Amino acid sequence: MANRGNRVFAQWRTLYEAAVLELDHDKLRQRISEAKDAIMDQMEDLNRSEDGAAEELMNALTALRDLRKMADSDGQSQE
């Protein structure tokens, strides 16, 4: 079962990193959405685990929220 957990962890982490590193403004919102959905799914699976993983996920969600705000702001200034 630990292997499945590592695979799920890698999935949300990969999507999160893709969003943070995305340079194409047209793709950024989609990447943020995919990462957010994967993180939320992982948080539901954790169900308040004691190992600090939920805190890492919350930090990632906060970073994605901030990135989304910047993406929305950049899109308005380019129009």
NORKA-V407653 format. One record per residue. N is the residue number from 1. RES is the residue in one letter. PHI is phi in whole degrees, 0 to 359 (999 if undefined). OMEGA is omega as a letter, one per 20 degrees, with the letter a starting at -180 (NA if undefined). Layout:
n = (N N)
res = (RES RES)
phi = (PHI PHI)
omega = (OMEGA OMEGA)
This chain:
n = (1 2 3 4 5 6 7 8 9 10 11 12 13 14 15 16 17 18 19 20 21 22 23 24 25 26 27 28 29 30 31 32 33 34 35 36 37 38 39 40 41 42 43 44 45 46 47 48 49 50 51 52 53 54 55 56 57 58 59 60 61 62 63 64 65 66 67 68 69 70 71 72 73 74 75 76 77 78 79)
res = (M A N R G N R V F A Q W R T L Y E A A V L E L D H D K L R Q R I S E A K D A I M D Q M E D L N R S E D G A A E E L M N A L T A L R D L R K M A D S D G Q S Q E)
phi = (999 298 297 299 299 295 294 294 302 298 295 293 295 297 293 297 297 298 292 295 265 295 257 279 302 292 266 299 299 295 296 298 298 297 295 299 298 295 294 298 299 296 297 297 292 293 51 66 294 268 268 85 295 297 295 297 295 297 297 294 297 298 297 295 299 295 296 297 298 293 296 295 294 297 296 287 284 275 279)
omega = (r r r r r r r r a a a a r r r r r r a a a r a a a a a a r r r a r a r r r r r r r r r a a r r r a a r a r r r r r r r r r r r r r r r r r r r r r a r a r a NA)
